[in-house]
Every structure is written in structure tokens, then in C-alpha cells.
């Protein structure tokens, strides 16, 4: 018997950075600043990510391209790797992502790629914390309460448990 199900989620859209909390505003500013450090000679699309840890510390990352595609790394994974490597017990609470193209801050909000969504999902699982995701662009800001909103049917450690006879 076939059952049809649906997945839905709620997110917030802000028209101005002034509508965010001071901590969210600071995180977006750090993500924008991090995008200036991107190494993107091929795409000229520079992305920055800033993660706030429970301690209040902000860890940043930027995309780093490589002539041998796909050897580069996205900003989100760069920031998460930095946080896990250097602050393994300080859990992430939020991540802001911003991008610059040849016209400046992107007009439309970008969303993490599939690899980054999966890495954020793994970090939520590892830390036991939901990670708020803030996607900032020139026209608006999207805020998601958890990666499950962007990756509802995620692959996780439960999928790896094998029942042997």
C-alpha cells in the first residue's frame, strides 16, 4: 500500500539586517568579512561563513578553489572544520553565510550546497545542538532554525547501523 507524505518547514525572511538581533547582525558582518578572504580565481564567487560557538567565539571560513576541481572547499565546511579542529568541545549555535560576486554582495540569498548541508547535519548530530542558519544577501535575509529545514531526509549515523543475523 502506497502512502503519500509531505515535508514542510517554516523559515523567517527579513528585509533588513536591522531586524536581526545584535548577535545575528555581528555574525552576518563576520561572514561578509570572511568572504573577502576567499580564494576564488576561477569562479570569482567568494563565499564567507561565520559560526558562533556556545562560548560566544566566532570562527570564520571562506571558499578556497583549486584548479583540480573538485579539490576546493566551501566556506561552510572550511568554518566547521576550523571549529571542530580548534574548539572541539565548544558547540556551534549558529552559522551565517554570505557571498560576493563581481557586483558585490549577491542580490539573492544563496543556500548551502548538498555537501555543506550534510556536514552541517553531521555537526548538529555530533554536538547535539541545533544550528541556526542565516543566509544573508543584498535583498533579504533568510533564517532557518536547523539544518533539517534545508535537508529534511538527511543521511546520518542511524543509517549506518546494520542488523546482522
C-alpha positions as CSV (number, residue, x, y, z in Angstrom):
1,X,0.0,0.0,0.0
2,X,1.4,3.3,-1.0
3,X,1.3,6.3,1.4
4,X,1.9,9.8,0.3
5,X,3.7,12.0,2.7
6,X,4.9,15.6,2.6
7,X,7.7,17.6,4.2
8,X,7.2,21.2,5.1
9,X,9.2,23.7,7.1
10,X,9.0,27.3,8.3
11,X,11.7,30.0,8.0
12,X,11.9,33.7,8.5
13,X,12.6,36.3,5.9
14,X,13.9,39.7,7.0
15,X,14.1,42.6,4.6
16,X,16.8,44.4,6.6
17,X,19.7,43.5,8.7
18,X,18.3,45.9,11.3
19,X,15.6,43.3,12.1
20,X,18.1,40.8,13.3
21,X,19.4,40.5,16.9
22,X,22.7,42.2,17.7
23,X,24.4,38.7,17.8
24,X,23.0,37.7,14.4
25,X,24.0,41.1,12.9
26,X,27.5,40.6,14.2
27,X,27.6,37.0,12.7
28,X,26.4,38.3,9.3
29,X,29.1,41.0,9.3
30,X,31.8,38.4,10.1
31,X,30.5,36.2,7.3
32,X,30.7,39.1,4.8
33,X,34.2,39.9,6.0
34,X,35.2,36.3,5.7
35,X,34.1,36.3,2.0
36,X,36.8,38.9,1.3
37,X,39.3,36.2,2.2
38,X,38.1,33.7,-0.3
39,X,40.4,32.3,-2.9
40,X,38.1,32.2,-6.0
41,X,40.2,32.9,-9.1
42,X,38.1,30.6,-11.3
43,X,34.5,31.4,-10.4
44,X,35.1,34.9,-8.9
45,X,32.3,33.8,-6.5
46,X,33.6,34.4,-3.0
47,X,31.7,32.9,0.0
48,X,32.2,33.5,3.7
49,X,30.8,31.7,6.6
50,X,30.9,32.6,10.3
51,X,30.0,30.2,13.1
52,X,29.1,31.3,16.6
53,X,30.1,28.8,19.3
54,X,28.4,28.5,22.7
55,X,31.3,30.4,24.3
56,X,30.4,33.4,22.0
57,X,33.6,32.9,20.0
58,X,33.2,33.4,16.2
59,X,35.0,31.1,13.8
60,X,35.2,32.0,10.1
61,X,35.9,30.2,6.9
62,X,35.9,31.1,3.2
63,X,35.7,29.1,0.0
64,X,39.1,28.0,-1.5
65,X,39.0,26.9,-5.1
66,X,41.6,24.7,-6.8
67,X,42.4,24.2,-10.5
68,X,41.9,20.5,-10.0
69,X,38.1,20.5,-9.5
70,X,36.6,19.4,-7.1
71,X,39.6,19.8,-4.7
72,X,38.4,23.1,-3.3
73,X,36.4,23.6,-0.2
74,X,33.3,25.6,0.5
75,X,33.2,28.3,3.2
76,X,30.8,26.4,5.4
77,X,32.9,23.3,5.5
78,X,36.0,25.5,6.0
79,X,34.5,27.2,9.0
80,X,33.1,23.9,10.5
81,X,36.5,22.2,10.1
82,X,38.2,25.1,11.8
83,X,35.7,25.0,14.7
84,X,35.9,21.2,15.2
85,X,39.7,21.1,14.9
86,X,40.4,24.0,17.2
87,X,37.4,24.1,19.5
88,X,36.1,20.5,19.7
89,X,34.2,21.0,22.9
90,X,32.7,24.4,22.1
91,X,29.4,23.6,20.4
92,X,28.2,25.7,17.4
93,X,24.9,27.5,17.8
94,X,24.6,29.4,14.5
95,X,26.2,29.9,11.1
96,X,25.8,32.9,8.8
97,X,26.7,32.7,5.1
98,X,27.2,35.5,2.7
99,X,28.7,35.7,-0.8
100,X,30.2,38.3,-3.2
101,X,30.2,38.2,-6.9
102,X,31.5,40.7,-9.5
103,X,28.7,43.1,-8.5
104,X,29.3,42.9,-4.7
105,X,27.2,41.2,-2.1
106,X,24.9,38.8,-4.0
107,X,21.4,40.1,-4.8
108,X,19.7,36.8,-3.9
109,X,20.4,34.6,-1.0
110,X,22.4,31.5,-1.6
111,X,21.8,28.2,0.1
112,X,24.5,25.7,1.2
113,X,25.3,23.0,-1.3
114,X,24.4,19.4,-0.6
115,X,27.8,18.6,0.7
116,X,27.7,21.5,3.2
117,X,24.2,20.7,4.2
118,X,25.3,17.1,5.1
119,X,28.4,18.5,7.0
120,X,26.2,20.9,9.0
121,X,23.8,18.0,9.7
122,X,26.7,15.9,11.0
123,X,27.9,18.7,13.2
124,X,24.3,19.1,14.6
125,X,24.4,15.3,15.4
126,X,27.9,15.4,16.8
127,X,27.3,18.4,19.0
128,X,23.7,17.6,20.0
129,X,22.9,21.3,19.2
130,X,20.5,22.7,16.5
131,X,22.4,25.1,14.4
132,X,20.6,28.3,13.3
133,X,21.4,29.1,9.7
134,X,21.4,32.7,8.5
135,X,21.6,33.3,4.7
136,X,22.4,36.9,4.0
137,X,22.3,38.8,0.7
138,X,21.6,42.3,-0.5
139,X,17.8,42.0,-0.8
140,X,16.9,40.0,2.3
141,X,18.0,37.5,5.0
142,X,16.6,34.0,5.5
143,X,16.8,32.4,8.9
144,X,16.3,28.6,9.4
145,X,16.2,27.1,12.9
146,X,18.0,23.9,12.0
147,X,19.6,22.2,9.0
148,X,16.7,19.7,9.0
149,X,14.7,22.6,7.3
150,X,17.2,22.5,4.4
151,X,17.9,18.8,4.5
152,X,14.8,17.0,5.8
153,X,15.6,13.4,4.9
154,X,19.3,13.5,5.8
155,X,21.7,10.6,5.9
156,X,23.0,10.1,9.4
157,X,24.7,7.7,11.7
158,X,21.5,5.8,12.3
159,X,21.6,4.8,8.6
160,X,24.9,3.1,9.2
161,X,23.7,0.7,11.9
162,X,23.5,-2.7,10.4
163,X,21.4,-5.5,11.8
164,X,23.3,-8.8,11.4
165,X,21.5,-12.2,11.5
